[in-house]
Amino acid sequence: MTVTVDPALAADARRERRFFLSLSLPALFIVGLAAILPILWIIRQSFLTTGGEYTVGNYAKVLSSGLTWSALVTTLELSLGTLAICILLGTPLALALASARPRVANVLMAFVMLPLWTAILVRTYGWLVLLRRDGLINAALTGSGLTAEPLPLVYNFTGTLIGMVHYMLPLFLLPVYAAMRDIDQNLIRAAASMGATLGQVMRTVIMPLSAGGIFSGSIIVLIYSIGFFITPAVLGGGKVNPLSTRIERTLSTFQDWGSASVLGILLLVLMALIGVMLLAARRLLAQNTVDASHA
């Protein structure tokens, strides 16, 4: 059966699309200036020497340095560690918020969002006060007799990870909570009435339906964590050096824009690869869920 489309309706549809496209042109122009042009400038700068001559020596110098690969490993460890803890803490918290009464959920969400109302530098120095050897946490531990001496909680990987999780957890929680709040409660009741245990309800109903929110939160956490600078610089104390701090030191110490630009491109490539892998994993999980539902 052939379906014919009225030419007048088709023309109206094309005019409507062109109208909405014209409305987006100012935003596209701003995005082009604010994002694309700086990236193009960084790519160009990565091929320039300090004298302004084109070369690929910057790539050879950076990629052959052990410090670069050490910074890359540290970046991945911090990012993946932050993501894993956010998933372990944020998913049950989002489920509790989604199951609570609206008024209680709003109050709890306000407390969860409190860290975002404070500047990141202030929060980072707040953790420095809490975690240092003579800080409040170590004072409480030694005063109660739980530890004989102060624990090394700052100027190391542990302190940096704590500070990053504190910042990223609300960002992860928002999309997960939104996805779980939209789950039809009748589906959960139906699964329970069929004899499903709590674990089976989580595995077969809640987690598949909230997978989109979990993946969205994961992408947000990873993209932010990969380029995070202030928390590793302050709580790491120079001992935790991801790519972001490596870029800063390359510029502040050596004024080497070419090498810093190569490190910036490496950071962009890492973000793109992780984003592609997460999107591919999301599609694979969605396809497996569909196949399981049809089986």
The 8 nearest C-alpha neighbors of each residue, nearest first, counted from 0:
[[1, 2, 3, 4, 5, 6, 9, 8],
 [2, 0, 3, 4, 5, 6, 9, 8],
 [1, 3, 0, 4, 5, 6, 9, 8],
 [4, 2, 1, 5, 6, 0, 9, 8],
 [3, 5, 6, 2, 9, 8, 7, 1],
 [4, 6, 8, 7, 9, 3, 10, 2],
 [7, 5, 9, 8, 10, 4, 11, 3],
 [6, 8, 10, 5, 9, 11, 4, 12],
 [9, 7, 11, 5, 10, 6, 12, 4],
 [8, 10, 6, 12, 11, 7, 13, 5],
 [11, 9, 13, 7, 12, 8, 6, 14],
 [10, 12, 8, 14, 9, 13, 15, 7],
 [11, 13, 15, 9, 10, 14, 8, 16],
 [14, 12, 10, 16, 15, 11, 17, 9],
 [15, 13, 17, 11, 16, 12, 18, 10],
 [14, 16, 18, 12, 13, 17, 11, 19],
 [15, 17, 13, 19, 18, 14, 20, 12],
 [16, 18, 20, 14, 15, 19, 21, 13],
 [19, 17, 15, 21, 20, 16, 14, 22],
 [18, 20, 22, 16, 21, 17, 15, 23],
 [21, 19, 17, 23, 22, 18, 16, 24],
 [20, 22, 18, 24, 19, 23, 17, 25],
 [23, 21, 19, 20, 24, 18, 25, 26],
 [22, 24, 20, 26, 21, 25, 27, 19],
 [23, 25, 27, 21, 26, 22, 28, 20],
 [26, 24, 28, 27, 23, 29, 22, 21],
 [25, 27, 29, 23, 28, 24, 30, 22],
 [28, 26, 24, 30, 25, 29, 31, 23],
 [27, 29, 25, 31, 26, 30, 24, 32],
 [30, 28, 26, 32, 31, 27, 33, 25],
 [31, 29, 27, 33, 28, 32, 34, 26],
 [30, 32, 35, 28, 29, 34, 33, 27],
 [31, 33, 29, 36, 30, 34, 35, 28],
 [32, 34, 30, 31, 29, 35, 36, 37],
 [35, 33, 31, 30, 37, 36, 32, 38],
 [34, 36, 31, 38, 37, 32, 39, 33],
 [35, 37, 39, 38, 32, 34, 40, 31],
 [38, 36, 40, 39, 35, 34, 41, 33],
 [39, 37, 41, 35, 40, 36, 42, 34],
 [38, 40, 36, 42, 37, 41, 43, 35],
 [39, 41, 37, 43, 38, 42, 44, 36],
 [42, 40, 44, 38, 260, 43, 39, 45],
 [43, 41, 39, 45, 40, 44, 38, 260],
 [44, 42, 40, 41, 45, 46, 39, 47],
 [43, 45, 41, 47, 46, 42, 257, 40],
 [44, 46, 257, 260, 42, 261, 43, 47],
 [45, 47, 54, 53, 44, 43, 55, 257],
 [48, 46, 53, 44, 52, 51, 45, 54],
 [47, 49, 51, 50, 52, 257, 53, 54],
 [48, 50, 51, 47, 255, 257, 52, 256],
 [51, 49, 48, 52, 47, 53, 257, 54],
 [50, 52, 48, 47, 49, 53, 44, 46],
 [53, 51, 47, 48, 50, 54, 49, 46],
 [54, 52, 47, 46, 48, 51, 55, 45],
 [53, 55, 46, 56, 47, 52, 48, 57],
 [56, 54, 57, 58, 46, 59, 53, 45],
 [55, 57, 59, 58, 54, 60, 46, 48],
 [56, 58, 60, 258, 55, 59, 257, 61],
 [57, 59, 61, 56, 60, 55, 62, 261],
 [58, 60, 56, 62, 57, 61, 63, 55],
 [61, 59, 57, 63, 58, 62, 56, 64],
 [60, 62, 58, 64, 63, 59, 57, 258],
 [61, 63, 59, 64, 60, 58, 67, 68],
 [64, 62, 60, 61, 59, 65, 67, 58],
 [65, 63, 66, 61, 67, 62, 60, 68],
 [64, 66, 68, 67, 69, 63, 62, 70],
 [67, 65, 69, 64, 68, 70, 245, 71],
 [68, 66, 70, 65, 69, 64, 71, 61],
 [67, 69, 71, 70, 65, 66, 72, 64],
 [68, 70, 66, 72, 71, 67, 65, 73],
 [71, 69, 241, 73, 67, 242, 68, 72],
 [70, 72, 68, 74, 69, 73, 242, 67],
 [71, 73, 69, 75, 74, 70, 76, 68],
 [74, 72, 70, 76, 241, 71, 75, 77],
 [75, 73, 241, 71, 77, 72, 76, 225],
 [74, 76, 78, 72, 73, 77, 79, 71],
 [77, 75, 73, 79, 74, 78, 80, 72],
 [76, 78, 80, 74, 75, 79, 81, 73],
 [79, 77, 224, 75, 81, 80, 76, 221],
 [78, 80, 82, 76, 81, 77, 75, 83],
 [81, 79, 83, 77, 82, 78, 76, 84],
 [82, 80, 78, 84, 79, 164, 83, 77],
 [81, 83, 79, 85, 80, 84, 86, 78],
 [84, 82, 80, 86, 85, 81, 79, 87],
 [83, 85, 87, 81, 86, 82, 88, 80],
 [86, 84, 82, 88, 89, 168, 83, 87],
 [85, 87, 89, 83, 84, 88, 90, 82],
 [88, 86, 84, 85, 89, 90, 83, 91],
 [89, 87, 85, 86, 90, 84, 91, 92],
 [88, 90, 92, 86, 85, 172, 91, 87],
 [89, 91, 93, 92, 86, 88, 87, 94],
 [92, 90, 94, 93, 89, 95, 88, 87],
 [93, 91, 89, 95, 94, 90, 96, 88],
 [92, 94, 176, 96, 90, 95, 91, 89],
 [93, 95, 91, 97, 92, 96, 98, 90],
 [96, 94, 92, 98, 93, 97, 99, 91],
 [97, 95, 93, 104, 99, 98, 94, 92],
 [96, 98, 180, 94, 95, 99, 179, 93],
 [99, 97, 95, 96, 94, 100, 180, 104],
 [100, 98, 96, 104, 97, 95, 103, 101],
 [99, 101, 103, 102, 104, 98, 97, 96],
 [102, 100, 104, 103, 105, 99, 97, 96],
 [101, 103, 105, 104, 100, 106, 99, 107],
 [104, 102, 106, 100, 105, 101, 107, 99],
 [103, 105, 101, 107, 96, 102, 106, 99],
 [106, 104, 108, 102, 103, 107, 101, 109],
 [105, 107, 109, 103, 108, 104, 102, 110],
 [108, 106, 104, 110, 109, 105, 103, 111],
 [107, 109, 111, 105, 110, 106, 104, 112],
 [108, 110, 112, 106, 107, 111, 105, 113],
 [111, 109, 107, 113, 108, 112, 106, 114],
 [112, 110, 108, 109, 113, 169, 107, 114],
 [111, 113, 109, 110, 115, 114, 108, 169],
 [112, 114, 110, 116, 115, 111, 109, 117],
 [115, 113, 116, 112, 117, 166, 111, 122],
 [114, 116, 113, 117, 112, 118, 166, 169],
 [117, 115, 113, 114, 118, 112, 119, 122],
 [118, 116, 115, 114, 119, 122, 121, 113],
 [117, 119, 121, 120, 122, 116, 115, 114],
 [118, 120, 122, 121, 123, 117, 166, 229],
 [119, 121, 123, 122, 118, 124, 229, 230],
 [122, 120, 124, 118, 119, 123, 125, 117],
 [123, 121, 125, 119, 120, 124, 126, 118],
 [122, 124, 120, 126, 125, 121, 230, 119],
 [123, 125, 127, 121, 126, 122, 120, 128],
 [126, 124, 122, 128, 123, 127, 121, 129],
 [127, 125, 129, 123, 128, 124, 130, 122],
 [126, 128, 124, 125, 130, 129, 131, 123],
 [127, 129, 125, 126, 134, 130, 131, 124],
 [130, 128, 134, 126, 135, 127, 136, 131],
 [129, 131, 127, 152, 134, 153, 128, 126],
 [130, 132, 134, 133, 153, 127, 128, 129],
 [133, 131, 149, 134, 137, 130, 151, 150],
 [134, 132, 131, 138, 137, 135, 149, 130],
 [135, 133, 129, 131, 128, 130, 132, 137],
 [134, 136, 129, 138, 137, 139, 133, 130],
 [137, 135, 139, 138, 129, 134, 130, 140],
 [136, 138, 140, 149, 139, 135, 134, 141],
 [137, 139, 135, 141, 136, 140, 142, 134],
 [138, 140, 142, 136, 137, 141, 143, 135],
 [141, 139, 137, 145, 143, 142, 138, 146],
 [140, 142, 144, 146, 138, 143, 139, 147],
 [141, 143, 139, 144, 140, 138, 145, 137],
 [144, 142, 140, 141, 145, 139, 146, 138],
 [143, 145, 141, 146, 142, 140, 147, 139],
 [146, 144, 140, 143, 141, 147, 142, 139],
 [147, 145, 141, 144, 148, 140, 149, 150],
 [146, 148, 141, 144, 145, 149, 140, 142],
 [147, 149, 146, 141, 150, 137, 140, 132],
 [150, 148, 137, 132, 151, 141, 146, 147],
 [149, 151, 152, 148, 137, 132, 146, 131],
 [152, 150, 153, 149, 132, 131, 155, 154],
 [153, 151, 158, 130, 150, 157, 131, 155],
 [152, 154, 158, 155, 131, 130, 234, 151],
 [155, 153, 235, 236, 234, 158, 238, 152],
 [154, 156, 235, 153, 157, 158, 238, 239],
 [155, 157, 159, 158, 160, 239, 235, 154],
 [158, 156, 160, 159, 155, 152, 161, 153],
 [159, 157, 153, 161, 152, 160, 156, 155],
 [158, 160, 234, 156, 162, 157, 231, 161],
 [159, 161, 163, 157, 158, 162, 156, 164],
 [162, 160, 158, 164, 159, 163, 165, 157],
 [161, 163, 165, 159, 160, 164, 158, 230],
 [162, 164, 160, 166, 165, 161, 167, 159],
 [165, 163, 167, 161, 166, 81, 162, 168],
 [166, 164, 162, 163, 167, 168, 161, 114],
 [165, 167, 163, 164, 168, 162, 169, 114],
 [166, 168, 164, 170, 169, 165, 220, 163],
 [167, 169, 171, 85, 170, 164, 165, 166],
 [170, 168, 172, 171, 167, 112, 111, 173],
 [171, 169, 167, 168, 172, 173, 216, 220],
 [172, 170, 216, 168, 169, 173, 167, 220],
 [171, 173, 169, 175, 89, 170, 176, 174],
 [172, 174, 176, 175, 171, 170, 177, 169],
 [175, 173, 212, 177, 176, 216, 172, 178],
 [176, 174, 212, 178, 172, 213, 177, 173],
 [175, 177, 93, 179, 173, 178, 174, 172],
 [176, 178, 174, 180, 175, 179, 173, 181],
 [179, 177, 209, 175, 212, 181, 176, 180],
 [180, 178, 176, 182, 181, 209, 177, 97],
 [179, 181, 97, 177, 178, 182, 176, 98],
 [180, 182, 179, 178, 183, 177, 97, 176],
 [183, 181, 179, 180, 184, 178, 208, 205],
 [182, 184, 185, 186, 181, 187, 180, 179],
 [183, 185, 187, 186, 182, 188, 189, 181],
 [184, 186, 188, 183, 187, 189, 190, 182],
 [187, 185, 189, 184, 188, 183, 190, 204],
 [186, 188, 190, 184, 185, 189, 191, 200],
 [189, 187, 185, 191, 186, 190, 192, 184],
 [190, 188, 192, 186, 187, 191, 185, 193],
 [191, 189, 187, 193, 188, 192, 195, 186],
 [190, 192, 195, 188, 194, 193, 189, 187],
 [193, 191, 189, 194, 190, 188, 195, 187],
 [194, 192, 190, 191, 195, 189, 188, 196],
 [195, 193, 191, 192, 196, 190, 189, 199],
 [196, 194, 191, 190, 199, 193, 200, 197],
 [195, 197, 199, 198, 200, 194, 191, 190],
 [198, 196, 200, 199, 201, 195, 191, 202],
 [197, 199, 201, 196, 200, 202, 195, 203],
 [200, 198, 202, 196, 201, 197, 195, 203],
 [199, 201, 197, 204, 203, 198, 202, 195],
 [200, 202, 205, 198, 199, 206, 204, 203],
 [203, 201, 199, 200, 206, 204, 198, 205],
 [202, 204, 200, 199, 201, 207, 205, 206],
 [205, 203, 200, 201, 207, 206, 202, 208],
 [204, 206, 201, 208, 207, 209, 200, 203],
 [205, 207, 209, 208, 202, 201, 210, 204],
 [208, 206, 210, 209, 205, 204, 203, 288],
 [209, 207, 205, 206, 210, 204, 182, 211],
 [208, 210, 178, 206, 212, 211, 179, 207],
 [211, 209, 213, 207, 212, 208, 206, 214],
 [210, 212, 214, 209, 213, 215, 178, 208],
 [211, 213, 175, 174, 215, 178, 209, 210],
 [214, 212, 210, 216, 175, 215, 211, 217],
 [213, 215, 217, 211, 216, 212, 210, 218],
 [216, 214, 212, 218, 217, 213, 211, 219],
 [215, 217, 171, 219, 213, 214, 218, 174],
 [218, 216, 214, 220, 215, 219, 213, 221],
 [217, 219, 221, 215, 216, 220, 222, 214],
 [220, 218, 216, 222, 217, 221, 223, 215],
 [221, 219, 217, 223, 218, 222, 224, 167],
 [220, 222, 224, 218, 223, 219, 78, 225],
 [223, 221, 219, 225, 224, 220, 218, 270],
 [222, 224, 220, 221, 225, 226, 227, 219],
 [225, 223, 227, 221, 78, 226, 222, 220],
 [224, 226, 222, 223, 227, 78, 221, 74],
 [225, 227, 224, 223, 243, 228, 222, 266],
 [228, 226, 224, 225, 223, 229, 243, 230],
 [227, 229, 243, 231, 230, 232, 244, 226],
 [230, 228, 232, 231, 233, 227, 120, 123],
 [229, 231, 233, 232, 234, 228, 123, 159],
 [232, 230, 235, 234, 159, 233, 228, 229],
 [231, 233, 229, 230, 235, 228, 234, 236],
 [234, 232, 230, 236, 235, 231, 229, 123],
 [233, 235, 154, 159, 231, 236, 230, 153],
 [236, 234, 154, 231, 239, 155, 238, 232],
 [237, 235, 154, 234, 238, 233, 232, 239],
 [236, 238, 235, 239, 232, 240, 154, 233],
 [237, 239, 235, 236, 155, 240, 154, 156],
 [240, 238, 235, 237, 156, 231, 155, 241],
 [239, 241, 70, 244, 238, 245, 237, 242],
 [242, 240, 70, 74, 73, 243, 244, 71],
 [241, 243, 245, 70, 244, 71, 246, 74],
 [242, 244, 246, 245, 241, 228, 226, 247],
 [245, 243, 247, 246, 242, 240, 241, 228],
 [244, 246, 242, 248, 243, 247, 249, 240],
 [247, 245, 259, 249, 243, 244, 248, 242],
 [246, 248, 244, 250, 245, 249, 251, 243],
 [249, 247, 251, 245, 250, 252, 246, 244],
 [248, 250, 246, 253, 247, 252, 251, 259],
 [249, 251, 254, 247, 248, 255, 253, 252],
 [250, 252, 248, 254, 249, 247, 253, 255],
 [253, 251, 248, 249, 250, 254, 255, 247],
 [252, 254, 255, 249, 250, 251, 248, 256],
 [255, 253, 250, 251, 252, 256, 249, 259],
 [256, 254, 253, 257, 250, 258, 249, 259],
 [257, 255, 259, 258, 260, 254, 250, 44],
 [256, 258, 45, 260, 255, 259, 44, 47],
 [259, 257, 261, 260, 57, 256, 255, 61],
 [260, 258, 256, 262, 246, 261, 257, 249],
 [261, 259, 263, 45, 257, 262, 258, 41],
 [262, 260, 258, 264, 45, 263, 259, 265],
 [261, 263, 265, 259, 260, 264, 266, 258],
 [264, 262, 260, 266, 261, 265, 259, 267],
 [263, 265, 267, 261, 266, 262, 268, 260],
 [266, 264, 262, 268, 263, 267, 269, 261],
 [265, 267, 263, 269, 264, 268, 262, 270],
 [268, 266, 264, 270, 269, 265, 271, 263],
 [269, 267, 271, 265, 270, 266, 272, 264],
 [268, 270, 266, 272, 267, 271, 265, 273],
 [271, 269, 267, 273, 268, 272, 274, 222],
 [270, 272, 268, 274, 269, 273, 275, 267],
 [273, 271, 275, 269, 274, 270, 268, 276],
 [272, 274, 276, 270, 275, 271, 277, 269],
 [273, 275, 271, 277, 272, 276, 270, 278],
 [274, 276, 278, 272, 273, 277, 279, 271],
 [277, 275, 279, 273, 278, 274, 280, 272],
 [276, 278, 280, 274, 279, 275, 281, 273],
 [277, 279, 281, 275, 280, 276, 274, 282],
 [278, 280, 276, 282, 281, 277, 275, 283],
 [281, 279, 277, 283, 278, 282, 276, 284],
 [280, 282, 278, 284, 279, 283, 285, 277],
 [283, 281, 285, 279, 284, 280, 286, 278],
 [282, 284, 280, 286, 281, 285, 287, 279],
 [283, 285, 287, 281, 286, 282, 280, 288],
 [284, 286, 282, 288, 283, 287, 281, 289],
 [285, 287, 289, 283, 288, 284, 282, 290],
 [288, 286, 290, 284, 289, 285, 291, 283],
 [289, 287, 285, 291, 286, 290, 284, 292],
 [290, 288, 286, 292, 291, 287, 285, 293],
 [289, 291, 287, 293, 292, 288, 286, 294],
 [292, 290, 288, 294, 293, 289, 287, 286],
 [291, 293, 289, 290, 294, 288, 287, 203],
 [294, 292, 290, 291, 289, 288, 287, 286],
 [293, 291, 292, 290, 289, 288, 287, 286]]
